[in-house]
Amino acid sequence: MKLTVLGGSGIATPELITMLARAQERPALDVVLHGRTADKLQIVGGVCARLAQEAVAPLAVSFTTDLDSALEGADFVLNQIRVGGYAARAFDEMFPRELGLPGEETVGPGGFSLTARTIPVVLDDCRAIERRAPRAILINLTNPASLIQYAISRYASVNSLGVCDAPVTMSQLVSAALGAPLAELEIDYLGMHHFGWITGVRQAGRDRMLEVLARADWLAEKLSVDAEVIRAVGAVPGTYFKYYFHPDRMLAAQQGKAPRAESLLALESELLAAYQAGQPEAVTRRNAHWFEEIVVPVLLALMTDSRAAFFLNVPNKGALNFMPEEAIVEVPVRVGRSGAGPDGPVGKAPDAVRALLQMNAAYETLAVEAIVERDRAKALRALLLNPLIRTADQAKGTLEQVWRNVMP
């Protein structure tokens, strides 16, 4: 089988190859790394090729800057591109502060900026996939995942699914709260990318959700969301809701500090130097746990047609009966050789969760359409619905920054 990695020159890519090399149940695999920066790709690709030599099952790694040849005949495509690199991320994290909002690359104004920068490149890549690997399954890791995937589903004909480690992290958190092995828990999870909720937990048929909510104070410390909010809603919010429920606190914590992008840029330089110096132990310093927790398990399920269950981003298609059919939702799915789809209708959600999800879905669909159509009025309508943006002035300020700096 052939896997093409878009954004293959990323400093975390060696961790992907490490996880694939360790997978014993994996079929023989050719991995082609595609990157747009030849020098960086040469360094990262060289490390990955050496790591592949230690694989327990046949694994070959090559790399190229030629997109068509990288995609030719691919069975699977992993999209992990970062358009503009960490310098662009720094912009996304900084300009929202001027509007009185916290800066974050996947939510709020920063998320809209990243979406505007990324969608045109992803859709160009999808055209290449349609030409060179029309039967390939695209696994999207690029953020903001649900907006990117909505663009793919609306404007391309590529079979795609979205992966994120956040539902895994939340499941582990609930497991720790109960002091129960995760493998013994049946967890009800629903939502959208970085906008998900745990609404139910059972163990051996016994409902344990009230016990989870009884630990709201402990959960509040981990999630940076007030315990009263968790108890009032009756569900456990995802790790990004601290930005939505407590934006003032998050902004105050950021003031006077450099954006996270700067530390990642420094780490990138250090890792590239270490890779050049032949220090494979440096691979783990990026701590790209998402490869182990979700990306590689989903890839293996696709390759082996295992029908394993995951929480993934897919078109709704009735999974959440209160959401638009075309919205990208994060729900339980079964994964096999043909891709992934909702594992039937998902359970009930509290009224507050339903309302928040409906508003976020309206924002995401409008935002993507506005970016593709280059429609400022539709973009403003979208931003007025963004759950983090509280005023019209903030929406207009976001639009001005993005239209001027990202979409000239």
KAFEN-V789579 format. One record per pair of residues at least 24 apart in sequence whose C-alpha atoms are under 6 Angstrom apart, sorted by the first residue. I is the first residue (numbers start at 1). J is the second residue. D is the distance in whole Angstrom. If there is no record, write none. Layout:
# KAFEN-V789579
i-><I;I>
j-><J;J>
d-><D;D>
This chain:
# KAFEN-V789579
i-><1;2;2;2;2;2;3;3;3;3;4;4;4;4;5;5;5;5;6;6;6;6;7;7;7;7;8;8;8;9;9;9;14;16;21;21;24;28;28;29;30;30;31;32;32;32;32;33;34;34;34;35;36;71;72;72;73;74;74;75;76;76;76;77;78;78;79;79;80;80;81;83;86;86;89;90;90;99;102;102;106;108;109;113;116;117;146;146;147;161;161;162;162;163;165;165;190;190;191;191;192;192;194;196;197;197;197;198;198;199;244;301;301;302;302;305;305;306;307;307;307;308;308;309;309;319;319;319;320>
j-><29;29;30;31;74;75;31;74;76;77;31;32;33;77;33;34;77;78;34;79;80;81;34;35;80;81;33;34;35;35;41;44;48;291;52;55;56;58;59;59;59;60;61;61;62;63;70;63;63;64;65;65;65;132;132;133;133;133;136;136;136;137;138;138;138;139;140;141;141;142;142;118;261;265;261;259;261;394;250;251;144;388;398;402;371;406;193;328;364;313;314;312;313;312;290;294;330;331;329;330;329;330;240;238;236;237;238;235;236;235;388;335;336;336;337;336;337;336;334;335;336;334;335;333;334;344;345;346;346>
d-><5;6;5;6;5;5;5;6;5;6;6;5;6;5;5;6;6;5;5;5;6;6;6;5;5;4;4;5;5;5;4;6;5;6;6;4;6;5;6;5;6;5;5;6;5;5;6;4;6;5;6;5;5;6;5;6;5;5;6;5;5;5;6;5;6;5;5;6;5;5;6;6;5;6;6;6;5;6;6;4;5;5;6;6;6;6;6;6;6;6;6;6;4;5;5;6;6;5;6;5;5;5;6;5;5;5;6;6;5;5;5;6;6;5;5;4;5;6;5;5;5;5;6;6;5;6;4;5;6>
